[in-house]
Amino acid sequence: MADLVPMVNIKGRDYRFYASGGTLFEINDAVAPYMAMLARNFPGEVNKALGSLGYHLRKTMREAMRAGGVGGSWPKHAGIKRLNRKIGDRAWRTRSANPHDGLFGHLYMAIGYRRNQANMRVQIGFLSRRSSHLAEKLQSGFETPITAKMRRLYSVRGLKLSKKRAVVTPARPLVGPVFQLTRHTYEPFIEARVLKYLNNARTFVKVA
């Protein structure tokens, strides 16, 4: 089954690609008739523009991570991360540039995009199965059961846990909110790119 996972090449290195949330943008006559016309007449330029859109969306996702979610909507510190900070557990300290959320921080570089030239679509996802599963977990939120061993660990450090049976780490949605925020920009973005490529091609021909 692993061989069926599509591959993407980034700076000369191949990665397995795990789509997150399905296709973000697809060109067809029903959804984007003008884009479909451009695709029929200028397929090379449109596919190049889709690649630019994927790169732009990846950048936007990373910016949302650094901001602590779209509009800073993520809880700053919550759940298991907050508890582990209290006891100084270094395993939960972020190494990324994201100042808001250490749980999501190390996924910063794992975001990728895949352009499907045959189907005229671009997808956003993650570059390993582990990163994809973790991102899905963090976007949905999760609970960490409080075991007797955990209570003893915190008790030794002078911290008393509540009587709750689990620590709740709230959802930190990323892909969906970014899509809703940017979806209206996709067609104008591609159109502008295609026109730019065509104008550059005309200029090159005249100079030549």
C-alpha positions in Angstrom: 0.0 0.0 0.0 2.9 2.4 0.7 3.8 2.3 -3.0 0.4 3.8 -3.8 1.2 7.0 -1.9 2.1 9.8 -4.4 5.5 11.3 -4.3 6.5 15.0 -4.5 10.0 16.3 -5.2 11.2 19.3 -3.2 14.7 20.7 -3.9 15.8 17.4 -5.5 14.5 15.2 -2.7 11.5 12.9 -3.0 8.9 12.8 -0.2 5.7 10.8 0.2 2.7 13.1 0.1 -0.3 12.7 2.4 -3.2 15.1 1.4 -4.9 16.9 4.2 -8.6 17.8 3.6 -8.8 16.7 0.0 -8.3 18.9 -3.1 -8.0 22.6 -2.3 -8.4 23.7 -6.0 -9.4 22.0 -9.1 -10.1 23.4 -12.6 -13.2 22.2 -14.4 -16.0 23.7 -16.5 -18.6 23.5 -13.8 -16.7 25.2 -11.0 -14.3 27.5 -12.9 -15.4 27.9 -16.6 -13.0 30.8 -17.4 -10.1 28.8 -15.8 -11.1 25.8 -17.8 -10.9 27.8 -21.0 -7.4 28.9 -20.0 -6.5 25.3 -19.2 -7.6 24.1 -22.6 -5.6 26.8 -24.4 -2.6 27.2 -22.2 -2.2 24.0 -20.2 1.5 24.5 -19.5 1.0 28.0 -18.1 -2.0 27.0 -16.0 -0.1 24.0 -14.5 2.8 26.3 -13.7 0.4 28.7 -12.1 -1.1 25.8 -10.0 2.4 25.1 -8.7 2.7 28.8 -7.7 -0.6 28.6 -6.0 0.5 25.5 -4.0 3.7 27.3 -2.9 1.7 30.3 -1.9 -0.8 28.2 0.1 2.0 26.4 1.9 3.5 29.7 2.9 0.0 30.9 4.1 -0.3 27.7 6.2 3.1 28.3 7.8 2.2 31.9 8.6 -1.0 30.7 10.2 1.0 28.3 12.4 3.4 31.1 13.4 0.4 33.3 14.3 -1.2 30.6 16.5 -4.0 29.9 14.0 -5.9 32.1 11.6 -6.4 35.4 13.4 -4.6 34.0 16.4 -7.6 31.8 17.2 -5.7 28.8 18.8 -5.5 28.5 22.6 -2.0 29.7 23.6 -1.3 27.0 26.1 -3.6 24.1 27.0 -3.9 20.5 27.7 -0.9 18.2 28.1 1.6 20.8 26.9 0.7 23.1 29.8 1.0 20.2 32.3 4.4 19.1 31.0 5.7 22.7 31.1 5.0 22.7 34.8 7.2 19.8 35.4 9.9 20.9 32.9 9.5 18.1 30.4 11.9 19.1 27.6 10.2 16.7 25.2 7.3 19.1 24.8 9.4 22.3 24.2 9.1 23.6 20.7 12.2 23.9 18.4 10.4 25.8 15.7 9.9 29.5 15.1 6.3 29.3 16.2 6.1 31.2 19.5 2.4 30.2 20.1 2.1 26.4 20.0 4.8 23.9 20.6 2.6 21.0 19.8 2.2 22.1 16.2 5.6 23.8 15.9 7.7 20.9 14.7 5.2 20.3 11.8 6.1 23.7 10.4 8.5 22.2 7.8 6.4 19.1 7.1 3.7 21.0 5.1 3.9 20.3 1.4 1.8 20.7 -1.8 1.2 18.5 -4.8 0.3 19.7 -8.3 -1.6 17.1 -10.3 -1.0 18.2 -13.9 -3.3 15.6 -15.5 -6.3 16.6 -13.4 -5.4 20.3 -13.1 -5.6 20.4 -9.3 -3.4 21.3 -6.4 -3.5 19.8 -2.9 -2.0 20.7 0.4 -0.8 18.0 2.8 2.1 16.7 4.8 5.4 15.0 3.8 5.3 11.9 6.0 2.6 9.6 7.3 3.6 10.4 10.9 3.3 14.2 10.3 -0.1 13.7 8.6 -1.5 11.7 11.5 -0.2 14.1 14.1 -1.6 17.1 12.2 -5.0 15.4 12.0 -4.9 14.7 15.7 -4.0 18.3 16.6 -6.6 19.8 14.3 -9.3 17.6 15.8 -8.2 17.9 19.4 -7.6 15.0 21.7 -7.7 13.8 25.3 -4.8 12.3 27.3 -6.0 9.9 30.0 -4.7 10.7 33.5 -3.3 7.4 34.9 -2.2 6.6 38.4 1.4 6.7 37.2 0.9 10.2 35.9 -0.6 11.4 39.2 2.4 10.0 41.1 4.8 11.8 38.7 3.1 15.1 39.2 2.7 14.6 42.9 6.5 14.0 43.4 6.9 17.5 41.8 4.4 19.0 44.2 1.7 19.4 41.5 -1.8 18.0 42.2 -3.9 17.0 39.2 -7.6 17.6 39.2 -10.0 14.7 39.7 -10.7 14.6 36.0 -10.0 11.4 34.1 -8.3 13.1 31.2 -6.5 16.2 30.1 -8.2 17.9 27.2 -6.1 19.4 24.4 -8.5 21.6 22.3 -8.6 21.5 18.6 -6.3 23.7 16.6 -7.8 23.8 13.1 -5.5 24.8 10.3 -6.3 23.6 6.8 -10.1 24.4 6.9 -9.8 27.9 8.2 -7.0 28.8 5.8 -9.1 27.5 2.9 -12.1 29.5 3.9 -10.0 32.6 4.3 -8.2 32.3 0.9 -10.6 30.4 -1.4 -11.8 33.6 -3.1 -8.3 34.4 -4.2 -7.4 31.2 -6.1 -8.9 32.1 -9.5 -7.6 35.7 -9.6 -4.2 34.4 -8.5 -4.0 31.8 -11.3 -5.4 34.2 -13.9 -2.7 36.8 -13.0 0.0 34.2 -13.1 -1.0 32.9 -16.5 -1.2 36.4 -18.0 2.2 37.1 -16.6 3.7 33.9 -18.1 2.1 34.7 -21.5 3.4 38.3 -21.5 6.9 37.1 -20.5 6.7 34.6 -23.4 5.7 37.4 -25.9 8.5 39.6 -24.6 11.0 36.8 -25.0 9.9 36.1 -28.6 10.2 39.8 -29.6 13.7 40.1 -28.1 14.8 36.9 -29.8 
